[in-house]
Amino acid sequence: MGARGDDILFGENDDTLRGGTGNDVLVAGVNNNTLSGDSGGDFFLLAQAELPTSPAIVTDFTQGVDQLGIGGLSPIADSFDDLSITQVDGNTQIQADGTTIAILLNFQGTLAPGDFVFDDNFPVLGATPIAEDASYSVPVGAEAGRVVGPVDAGAIAPEDILSFAITGGNPDSDGDGTAAFAIDSEGEITVADSDEITDGSSFDLTVTVTDQNGIPDTAAVAINTFDVPEATLEITLNPLGTFDNGGEDSAEVPAFDPLSQRVFVVNGDTGAVDAIDISDPSNLTLAFSITFAELAIDGFTPGTPNSVRSPTASWPLRWEPTILKTRAGDFPGYGRQLPDLRGSGVAARCHYLFSRWQFSVGRQRGRTQR
């Protein structure tokens, strides 16, 4: 039974449909349905797409107020002239192609073409739109055009064209003529006025979905707001592993050998070069150390190493002269497996010398070389 208002009721087998108050649509099934529109102007759809196996019984047809519908029965019933209408026992019987479609109880008037609606493409009223409720959240101050979310709606009949409108709960509190939200022809809700999206605000929208026959359904859409934390420019670096190799003079210029997975750094406490195994970054270990106190070339004793350089297959290092840091320095070299030291000179500021496996060590006087 319909409630107060305009209802749409569907029969199947041996059903009784009552429209109640309002202008109702009552759709007869194919087998022995009883239709009562009650008050208001009602529409009785007697047959659609197929002839019934037993007629629909209409209890209260009022001529000039109610209408009778027949759809999708071409070529059997395209117009009023295709119908056979007779009165039997005080009732009116409606037939098409020899099949009784409906009986109008206690109606003894004369039916006219204006009492009927015929249409080969009569819409399947079972395709009443169904709009789904939804819940969404948007950030405070969300910009106009930001997508909130869709209102899902559909109908059984694929030919139905649906329209969407926000019909309630959409404020324009600042009176600028733009409400908080908008909805497009596909049912997608977007922010329309960012000034309405304030801290702590919430919205309960009513969205009405209507098909091309003017049959509506509504969806309740709840929209809440949330604060967006301010972005931070800080970057936190967490070391995977650490290794203590001396004080402030350590590792002025370190080097890394990717083949052996070792880092070569100066140890400020011992004056040596430490080779640190970093193959496991969470567990750094000392592979070996090189000291130079015993190294003397033509009476020259080197000072403390202060930098290391690693080319593809070997690593050179530079150390300071013992007397004056700006005088000519020396640049010895080792292969990664510590071959014997050779000798060759290099200027004090020259930090990079490339060789395949090992370097010779000597001494060179004169101007600084790069």
C-alpha positions in Angstrom: 0.0 0.0 0.0 1.2 3.5 -0.8 1.8 6.1 1.8 0.7 9.7 1.7 2.0 11.4 -1.4 2.7 10.2 -5.0 3.5 6.5 -4.9 4.6 3.9 -7.5 3.4 0.4 -6.8 4.1 -2.8 -8.8 2.1 -6.0 -8.9 3.3 -9.5 -9.8 1.0 -12.5 -9.2 -2.3 -12.2 -7.2 -1.3 -8.9 -5.7 -3.5 -6.1 -4.4 -2.2 -2.6 -4.8 -3.6 0.4 -3.0 -2.3 3.9 -3.8 -3.7 5.8 -0.9 -3.8 9.5 -1.1 -2.0 11.4 -3.8 -1.4 10.8 -7.5 -0.2 7.3 -7.8 1.1 4.9 -10.5 -0.1 1.3 -10.2 1.6 -1.2 -12.5 -0.3 -4.4 -13.1 1.6 -7.7 -13.3 0.7 -10.4 -15.7 -1.5 -12.5 -13.4 -4.6 -11.5 -11.5 -3.7 -8.2 -9.8 -6.2 -5.9 -8.1 -5.5 -2.1 -8.4 -7.1 0.6 -6.2 -5.9 4.1 -6.7 -8.0 5.6 -3.9 -8.0 9.4 -3.9 -6.1 11.6 -6.3 -5.5 11.3 -10.0 -4.1 7.9 -10.6 -2.4 6.1 -13.5 -3.2 2.4 -14.1 -0.7 0.7 -16.3 -2.7 -2.3 -17.5 -0.2 -4.0 -19.7 3.4 -3.5 -20.8 5.4 -5.5 -23.3 3.2 -8.6 -23.0 -0.4 -9.5 -22.6 -1.5 -10.7 -19.1 -2.4 -14.3 -18.4 -5.4 -13.0 -16.4 -6.8 -9.5 -16.4 -6.1 -6.7 -14.0 -9.0 -5.7 -11.8 -9.3 -1.9 -11.4 -11.7 -1.1 -8.5 -12.1 2.7 -8.6 -11.4 4.1 -12.1 -12.7 7.7 -12.3 -13.1 9.1 -15.8 -11.6 12.5 -16.3 -9.4 12.1 -13.2 -7.6 8.8 -13.7 -5.9 7.4 -16.8 -5.3 3.9 -18.3 -2.0 3.0 -19.9 -1.0 0.3 -22.4 2.6 0.2 -23.6 4.9 -2.0 -25.8 2.1 -4.1 -27.4 2.7 -3.1 -31.0 1.2 -4.1 -33.3 -1.5 -5.7 -31.1 -2.5 -2.5 -29.4 -1.1 0.7 -30.9 -4.2 2.9 -30.4 -7.7 3.1 -29.0 -9.1 1.6 -32.2 -7.2 -1.7 -31.5 -9.2 -2.3 -28.3 -12.5 -4.0 -27.8 -14.5 -2.5 -25.0 -17.7 -4.1 -23.7 -19.8 -3.9 -20.5 -20.4 -7.2 -18.7 -22.5 -7.4 -15.5 -22.2 -3.7 -14.7 -18.4 -3.7 -15.3 -16.3 -2.6 -18.3 -14.1 -5.1 -20.0 -11.1 -4.1 -22.1 -9.6 -6.6 -24.6 -6.8 -6.6 -27.1 -6.4 -9.2 -29.8 -9.0 -11.3 -28.0 -7.3 -11.2 -24.6 -8.9 -9.5 -21.7 -6.5 -7.0 -20.4 -8.5 -5.4 -17.6 -11.9 -5.1 -16.0 -13.0 -1.8 -14.5 -15.4 -2.7 -11.7 -18.6 -0.8 -11.5 -17.7 1.5 -14.4 -20.5 1.8 -16.9 -19.5 4.9 -18.7 -18.2 5.2 -22.2 -14.4 5.0 -22.5 -12.8 7.5 -25.0 -9.3 7.8 -26.5 -8.4 10.5 -24.0 -8.7 7.9 -21.2 -5.8 6.0 -22.5 -2.0 6.4 -23.0 -0.4 4.3 -25.8 3.3 4.1 -26.5 5.4 1.4 -28.1 8.3 2.7 -26.1 6.4 3.1 -22.9 9.0 3.3 -20.1 9.3 0.3 -17.8 8.2 1.9 -14.6 10.0 -0.8 -12.7 13.1 1.2 -13.6 12.3 3.8 -10.9 15.6 5.4 -10.0 17.3 4.1 -6.9 19.7 6.6 -5.3 22.2 5.3 -2.7 23.0 7.2 0.5 26.7 8.1 1.0 29.1 9.6 3.4 32.3 11.7 2.6 34.9 13.9 4.2 36.6 17.1 2.9 39.5 19.2 4.3 38.7 22.5 5.9 38.9 25.3 3.3 38.8 22.8 0.4 39.1 24.7 -2.9 36.2 25.2 -5.2 36.0 22.3 -7.7 37.4 19.7 -5.4 35.7 16.4 -5.9 33.8 15.2 -2.8 32.3 12.0 -4.3 29.5 10.5 -6.4 25.9 9.8 -5.7 25.3 6.3 -7.0 22.0 5.9 -8.7 20.5 3.6 -11.3 17.4 2.1 -12.8 16.4 -1.3 -14.3 15.7 0.2 -17.8 18.9 1.2 -19.6 17.1 3.9 -21.5 16.4 5.9 -18.4 18.0 9.3 -18.3 18.6 10.5 -14.7 19.1 14.0 -13.5 20.6 15.1 -10.2 19.9 18.0 -7.9 20.9 19.0 -4.3 17.5 19.8 -2.8 18.4 20.2 0.9 21.1 20.8 3.4 23.3 22.9 1.1 23.9 26.3 2.9 24.9 29.7 1.6 25.7 31.2 5.0 27.7 34.1 3.7 24.9 35.1 1.3 27.2 35.4 -1.8 24.8 33.4 -3.9 26.9 30.3 -4.0 26.0 27.3 -1.9 28.6 25.0 -0.3 28.4 22.2 -2.9 27.3 21.5 -6.4 26.4 18.4 -8.3 26.9 17.7 -12.0 24.8 15.7 -14.6 26.6 12.5 -13.7 25.9 12.8 -9.9 29.4 13.9 -8.8 29.4 16.3 -5.9 32.1 19.0 -5.8 32.9 21.9 -3.5 31.4 25.1 -4.8 32.2 27.7 -2.1 35.4 27.0 0.0 34.3 29.7 2.5 31.5 27.4 3.7 33.9 24.5 4.5 35.0 25.7 7.9 36.5 24.0 10.9 34.0 21.7 12.7 31.3 22.1 10.0 29.3 19.2 8.7 26.6 18.9 6.1 23.6 16.6 5.5 22.7 17.0 1.9 19.5 15.7 0.2 20.1 14.7 -3.4 17.1 14.1 -5.6 17.5 11.8 -8.6 14.8 12.0 -11.2 14.2 9.9 -14.3 12.9 11.3 -17.7 9.3 10.5 -16.6 9.6 12.8 -13.5 9.8 9.8 -11.1 12.2 10.7 -8.2 14.2 9.1 -5.5 16.4 10.8 -2.9 19.7 10.0 -1.3 21.1 11.3 2.0 24.7 12.4 1.7 26.6 13.2 4.9 29.8 15.3 4.5 32.2 16.0 7.4 35.2 18.2 7.5 38.7 17.6 8.9 41.8 19.7 9.6 44.9 19.3 7.4 48.2 19.6 9.4 50.7 22.1 8.2 53.4 20.7 6.1 56.8 20.5 7.7 60.1 21.3 6.0 62.2 19.2 8.4 64.0 16.1 7.2 65.1 13.5 9.7 68.0 11.3 8.8 68.5 8.1 10.8 71.9 6.4 10.4 71.9 2.7 9.5 75.2 2.2 11.3 78.1 4.1 12.9 81.8 3.5 13.4 84.1 5.5 15.7 87.5 6.2 14.0 89.0 9.1 16.0 88.5 12.7 16.7 88.0 16.0 14.8 90.9 15.4 12.4 89.3 12.2 11.1 88.0 11.7 7.6 88.6 15.1 6.1 88.2 13.6 2.7 87.0 9.9 2.8 86.7 7.5 -0.1 84.5 4.6 -1.1 85.5 1.5 -3.1 82.3 0.0 -4.5 84.0 -3.3 -5.5 85.2 -4.2 -2.0 82.4 -2.3 -0.2 84.9 -0.4 1.9 85.2 3.2 3.0 88.7 4.5 3.5 89.0 7.3 6.2 91.7 9.0 8.1 91.8 8.1 11.8 92.6 11.3 13.7 93.7 9.4 16.9 96.2 7.0 15.3 97.3 8.9 12.2 96.4 5.8 10.1 94.0 5.2 7.3 91.2 2.8 8.3 89.4 0.6 5.8 85.9 0.1 7.1 83.8 -2.7 5.7 80.3 -1.4 5.0 78.8 -4.4 3.2 76.4 -4.7 6.1 75.4 -1.0 6.8 73.9 -1.9 10.2 77.2 -3.6 11.3 80.2 -1.6 10.3 83.6 -3.3 11.0 87.2 -2.4 10.6 88.8 -4.4 7.8 92.4 -3.2 8.2 94.5 0.0 9.0 97.5 1.5 7.3 100.1 3.6 9.3 102.9 5.7 7.8 105.1 6.7 10.7 107.8 4.3 9.4 107.7 5.7 5.9 110.7 8.0 5.0 111.8 9.0 1.5 115.2 10.6 1.1 115.2 11.7 4.7 111.7 13.1 4.5 109.2 11.8 7.1 105.5 12.2 6.1 103.1 13.8 8.5 99.5 12.8 9.3 97.3 11.7 6.3 94.4 14.0 5.8 92.5 12.7 2.7 91.8 9.6 0.7 90.7 9.1 -2.9 89.4 5.9 -4.5 89.3 5.6 -8.3 88.0 2.5 -10.0 90.5 -0.1 -8.8 92.8 1.5 -6.3 92.9 4.3 -3.7 95.5 7.0 -3.3 95.9 9.2 -0.2 97.6 12.5 0.6 99.3 13.5 3.8 100.6 16.7 5.2 104.4 17.5 5.4 105.7 17.4 9.0 107.0 21.0 8.9 104.9 23.2 6.6 101.6 22.2 5.2 102.0 24.3 2.1 105.3 22.7 1.0 105.4 19.9 -1.4 103.5 16.8 -0.1 103.6 13.2 -1.0 101.0 10.9 -2.5 101.6 7.2 -1.9 99.2 4.6 -3.3 98.0 1.1 -2.5 95.9 -1.5 -4.3 92.8 -2.6 -2.4 94.7 -5.7 -1.2 97.7 -3.6 0.1 100.6 -4.3 -2.4 104.1 -3.0 -1.7 104.6 0.8 -1.5 106.4 2.5 -4.4 107.5 6.1 -4.5 106.7 9.3 -6.4 106.4 12.9 -5.5 103.3 15.1 -5.7 102.5 18.7 -4.8 100.9 19.6 -1.5 97.5 20.5 -2.8 97.2 17.6 -5.3 94.6 15.2 -3.8 93.8 13.0 -6.8 96.1 10.7 -8.7 94.8 7.8 -10.7 96.5 4.4 -11.3 95.2 0.9 -12.0 96.4 -1.1 -9.1 99.1 0.7 -7.1 100.9 4.0 -6.7 104.6 4.9 -6.3 105.6 7.4 -3.6 108.3 10.0 -3.9 108.8 13.7 -3.4 108.6 16.7 -5.8 109.8 20.2 -5.1 108.6 23.4 -6.6 105.2 25.0 -7.4 101.9 23.6 -6.5 100.5 21.2 -9.0 96.8 20.4 -9.6 
